[in-house]
Amino acid sequence: MSIKPLVFIVAASALLLIVTGNAVIGTEAHWLNNFGHPSAASSFFKFACSFGRDAEACRWLRLSREVLYKKRAPDLSTAVSLYSKSCDGGNQVDCLTLGTMYELGVGVVKSYAATAVLFLRACDTGNQDGCSDFGLLLADGIGMPQDEKRAVALFSTACTDGSAIGCKALGDMLIDGRGIAQDYPRAAILYTNACNSGNPSACASLGDLYEEGNGVVQNRYWAANLYEKSCNAGESGGCNRLGIAYEEGEGVEQDNSRAEDLYDEACESGYDNGCSNAKELHERLKDE
């Protein structure tokens, strides 16, 4: 098997993992080194890692590469053509993948407008993750005029129909009071549902509510448990928050060594706050 198909497999797999709710966490260096093409593929993995969906996704990637290879795409431009044909043929997962390629500028000229069209196409045919992804663009005015109220409606419908991404996004809008009145208790319920449905980012957000006592009875022990659940599922933000809990001894026994390890883990997954926290803790311990 030549290098070019392997690079396509790595890149396309990472993109598919993003749109199906999974991400490659902590192993991007291993994959890129093995395939000998870090410049072409690193952006995919870093982008996927920022979503932090599923720590088991690395195993899924290994299993899925042979399935994706059946597309026989020698390069990304061919992959774009194949995904486009598949999308036109009604495969909405491939519409989402193609939309993400336009969002990142992978194999195509970056175009948020094209991304929005593809996400909306998936949404219009009943793919609720497509509705959620389109709503995320709409909420921030990316590729189209901003419309927070419409985004809220999309998130609400998607969440009701079982999209954990939609529940998490609606919870975020409720926390910020964007397009809907601020409502911490309702956000807590949505985060709980999304967390229980396997969205580790929602687990971390729910942990924040328990940490501060917003919309729930304050419980830093439970907050730390939620951060740990999030971190174990590959959410770098959850690892960073758990590191803070260990550094400050909130909800867990104070442990600087454990905090440092968690900050490093978050940093290695591309989470900048983890890098800065690791550096600050290291400097402080060195001076003591």
C-alpha positions as CSV (number, residue, x, y, z in Angstrom):
1,M,0.0,0.0,0.0
2,S,1.5,3.3,-1.0
3,I,2.0,6.4,1.1
4,K,-0.7,8.5,-0.7
5,P,-3.6,6.2,0.0
6,L,-2.4,5.9,3.6
7,V,-2.4,9.6,4.1
8,F,-5.9,9.8,2.6
9,I,-7.1,7.1,5.0
10,V,-5.6,8.9,8.0
11,A,-7.1,12.2,7.0
12,A,-10.5,10.9,5.9
13,S,-10.8,8.7,9.0
14,A,-10.1,11.7,11.3
15,L,-12.7,13.7,9.4
16,L,-15.3,10.9,9.6
17,L,-14.6,10.5,13.3
18,I,-15.4,14.2,13.9
19,V,-18.7,14.1,12.2
20,T,-19.8,10.8,13.8
21,G,-19.0,11.9,17.3
22,N,-15.5,10.4,17.8
23,A,-12.0,11.8,17.8
24,V,-8.4,10.5,17.8
25,I,-6.9,11.5,21.1
26,G,-3.2,11.4,22.0
27,T,-2.0,9.2,19.2
28,E,-1.7,11.6,16.3
29,A,2.1,11.6,16.5
30,H,2.2,7.8,16.3
31,W,0.0,7.7,13.2
32,L,1.7,10.6,11.4
33,N,5.2,9.2,12.1
34,N,4.2,5.8,10.8
35,F,2.7,7.2,7.7
36,G,5.6,9.6,7.1
37,H,3.5,12.7,6.2
38,P,3.1,14.9,9.3
39,S,2.5,18.2,7.4
40,A,-0.5,16.8,5.4
41,A,-2.3,15.1,8.3
42,S,-1.4,16.8,11.5
43,S,-4.2,19.4,11.2
44,F,-6.8,16.7,11.0
45,F,-5.8,15.1,14.2
46,K,-5.4,18.4,16.1
47,F,-8.8,19.5,15.0
48,A,-10.3,16.1,15.9
49,C,-8.6,16.2,19.3
50,S,-10.1,19.6,20.2
51,F,-13.5,17.9,20.1
52,G,-12.4,15.1,22.4
53,R,-15.2,12.6,21.7
54,D,-14.0,9.1,22.4
55,A,-10.7,7.7,23.8
56,E,-11.5,4.4,22.0
57,A,-11.5,6.1,18.6
58,C,-7.9,5.0,17.9
59,R,-9.0,1.4,17.8
60,W,-11.9,2.4,15.6
61,L,-9.6,4.1,13.2
62,R,-7.4,1.0,12.8
63,L,-10.5,-1.1,12.1
64,S,-12.1,1.5,9.7
65,R,-9.1,2.2,7.5
66,E,-9.6,-0.9,5.4
67,V,-13.3,0.0,4.9
68,L,-12.3,3.5,3.8
69,Y,-9.6,2.1,1.5
70,K,-12.3,0.4,-0.5
71,K,-12.9,3.9,-2.0
72,R,-9.5,3.5,-3.7
73,A,-8.9,7.2,-3.6
74,P,-5.2,7.9,-4.4
75,D,-5.3,11.5,-3.1
76,L,-7.6,14.0,-1.4
77,S,-8.9,15.5,-4.6
78,T,-10.2,12.1,-5.7
79,A,-11.6,11.7,-2.2
80,V,-13.5,15.0,-2.5
81,S,-15.1,13.7,-5.8
82,L,-16.0,10.4,-4.2
83,Y,-17.6,12.0,-1.1
84,S,-19.4,14.4,-3.3
85,K,-20.9,11.6,-5.4
86,S,-21.8,9.7,-2.3
87,C,-23.4,12.8,-0.8
88,D,-25.4,13.4,-3.9
89,G,-26.5,9.8,-3.8
90,G,-28.1,10.4,-0.4
91,N,-25.3,9.4,2.0
92,Q,-25.6,12.1,4.6
93,V,-22.7,11.0,6.7
94,D,-20.5,11.7,3.6
95,C,-22.2,15.1,3.2
96,L,-21.1,15.9,6.8
97,T,-17.6,14.6,6.0
98,L,-17.4,16.7,2.8
99,G,-18.7,19.7,4.7
100,T,-15.9,19.3,7.2
101,M,-13.3,19.1,4.4
102,Y,-14.6,22.4,3.2
103,E,-14.5,23.8,6.7
104,L,-10.8,22.8,7.1
105,G,-9.8,23.4,3.5
106,V,-8.7,19.8,3.0
107,G,-8.5,18.8,-0.6
108,V,-10.6,21.8,-1.5
109,V,-10.5,25.6,-1.1
110,K,-11.8,26.4,2.3
111,S,-15.4,27.6,2.1
112,Y,-17.6,28.0,5.1
113,A,-20.5,28.8,2.7
114,A,-20.1,25.3,1.2
115,T,-19.8,23.8,4.6
116,A,-23.1,25.4,5.6
117,V,-24.8,24.1,2.4
118,L,-23.6,20.5,3.0
119,F,-24.5,20.5,6.7
120,L,-27.9,21.9,5.9
121,R,-28.4,19.2,3.2
122,A,-27.8,16.6,5.8
123,C,-30.1,18.3,8.2
124,D,-32.9,18.6,5.7
125,T,-32.9,14.9,5.2
126,G,-33.3,14.2,8.9
127,N,-29.7,13.8,10.1
128,Q,-29.9,15.5,13.5
129,D,-26.1,15.7,13.9
130,G,-26.2,17.7,10.6
131,C,-28.8,20.0,12.1
132,S,-26.5,20.5,15.1
133,D,-23.5,21.2,13.0
134,F,-25.4,23.6,10.9
135,G,-26.7,25.3,14.0
136,L,-23.2,25.7,15.3
137,L,-22.3,27.7,12.2
138,L,-25.5,29.6,12.4
139,A,-25.1,30.6,16.0
140,D,-21.7,32.2,15.3
141,G,-22.6,33.6,11.8
142,I,-20.0,31.4,10.0
143,G,-20.7,31.1,6.3
144,M,-24.1,32.8,6.7
145,P,-25.8,35.6,8.6
146,Q,-25.9,34.9,12.4
147,D,-29.2,33.8,13.7
148,E,-29.0,32.6,17.3
149,K,-32.8,32.0,17.7
150,R,-32.9,29.7,14.7
151,A,-29.8,27.9,16.0
152,V,-31.5,27.3,19.3
153,A,-34.5,25.8,17.5
154,L,-32.2,23.5,15.5
155,F,-30.4,22.4,18.6
156,S,-33.7,21.8,20.4
157,T,-35.1,19.6,17.7
158,A,-31.8,17.7,17.3
159,C,-31.6,17.1,21.0
160,T,-35.2,15.9,21.2
161,D,-34.4,13.5,18.4
162,G,-31.4,12.1,20.2
163,S,-28.4,14.1,19.1
164,A,-26.0,14.5,22.0
165,I,-24.2,17.2,20.1
166,G,-27.6,19.1,19.9
167,C,-28.2,18.7,23.6
168,K,-24.7,20.0,24.4
169,A,-25.0,22.9,22.1
170,L,-28.4,23.9,23.4
171,G,-27.0,23.7,27.0
172,D,-24.2,26.1,25.9
173,M,-26.8,28.6,24.5
174,L,-28.7,28.4,27.8
175,I,-25.6,29.1,29.8
176,D,-24.7,32.1,27.8
177,G,-28.3,33.3,27.3
178,R,-27.8,33.4,23.5
179,G,-31.0,33.2,21.5
180,I,-32.8,32.0,24.6
181,A,-33.2,33.1,28.2
182,Q,-30.4,32.0,30.5
183,D,-31.4,28.9,32.4
184,Y,-28.7,27.0,34.4
185,P,-31.0,24.3,35.7
186,R,-32.2,23.4,32.3
187,A,-28.7,23.5,30.9
188,A,-27.7,21.0,33.7
189,I,-30.4,18.6,32.6
190,L,-29.2,18.9,28.9
191,Y,-25.6,18.4,29.8
192,T,-26.5,15.3,31.9
193,N,-28.4,13.8,29.0
194,A,-25.6,14.5,26.6
195,C,-23.0,13.2,29.0
196,N,-24.9,10.0,29.6
197,S,-25.2,9.6,25.8
198,G,-21.4,9.6,25.5
199,N,-20.5,13.3,24.9
200,P,-17.5,13.9,27.1
201,S,-17.5,17.6,26.5
202,A,-20.9,17.8,28.1
203,C,-19.6,15.9,31.1
204,A,-16.9,18.5,31.5
205,S,-19.5,21.3,31.2
206,L,-21.7,19.6,33.7
207,G,-18.7,19.4,36.0
208,D,-18.3,23.2,35.7
209,L,-21.9,23.6,37.0
210,Y,-21.3,21.4,40.0
211,E,-18.0,23.1,40.6
212,E,-19.6,26.5,40.9
213,G,-23.1,25.4,42.1
214,N,-24.8,27.0,39.1
215,G,-28.2,25.4,38.5
216,V,-27.3,22.5,40.8
217,V,-26.3,22.0,44.4
218,Q,-22.6,22.6,44.6
219,N,-20.6,19.4,44.8
220,R,-17.0,19.5,44.0
221,Y,-16.5,15.8,44.6
222,W,-19.0,15.1,41.9
223,A,-17.5,17.8,39.7
224,A,-14.1,16.0,39.9
225,N,-15.8,12.7,39.0
226,L,-17.4,14.3,35.9
227,Y,-14.0,15.8,34.9
228,E,-12.4,12.4,35.3
229,K,-15.1,10.8,33.2
230,S,-14.6,13.4,30.5
231,C,-10.8,13.1,30.6
232,N,-11.0,9.3,30.4
233,A,-13.1,9.6,27.3
234,G,-10.5,11.8,25.7
235,E,-11.8,15.3,26.4
236,S,-8.7,17.5,26.9
237,G,-10.6,20.2,28.6
238,G,-11.8,17.7,31.2
239,C,-8.2,16.6,31.8
240,N,-7.2,20.2,32.3
241,R,-10.1,20.9,34.8
242,L,-9.3,17.7,36.7
243,G,-5.7,18.8,36.9
244,I,-6.9,22.1,38.5
245,A,-9.0,20.1,41.0
246,Y,-5.9,18.0,42.0
247,E,-3.7,21.1,42.2
248,E,-6.1,22.9,44.4
249,G,-7.4,19.9,46.3
250,E,-11.0,20.5,45.4
251,G,-13.2,17.4,45.4
252,V,-10.0,15.2,45.4
253,E,-7.0,14.9,47.6
254,Q,-4.4,17.5,46.7
255,D,-1.7,16.0,44.4
256,N,0.6,18.2,42.4
257,S,2.2,15.2,40.6
258,R,-1.2,14.0,39.4
259,A,-2.1,17.6,38.4
260,E,1.0,17.9,36.4
261,D,0.4,14.7,34.5
262,L,-3.1,15.8,33.7
263,Y,-2.0,19.2,32.4
264,D,0.6,17.4,30.3
265,E,-2.1,15.1,28.9
266,A,-4.3,18.1,28.0
267,C,-1.4,19.9,26.5
268,E,-0.3,17.0,24.3
269,S,-3.9,16.8,23.0
270,G,-3.6,20.4,21.8
271,Y,-5.3,22.2,24.7
272,D,-3.4,25.4,25.2
273,N,-4.6,26.0,28.8
274,G,-3.2,22.7,29.8
275,C,0.2,23.8,28.4
276,S,0.2,27.0,30.3
277,N,-1.1,25.4,33.6
278,A,1.6,22.7,33.3
279,K,4.3,25.4,32.8
280,E,3.1,27.4,35.8
281,L,2.8,24.4,38.1
282,H,6.3,23.2,37.1
283,E,7.8,26.7,37.7
284,R,6.1,26.9,41.1
285,L,7.3,23.5,42.2
286,K,10.8,24.3,41.1
287,D,10.8,27.4,43.2
288,E,9.5,25.6,46.4
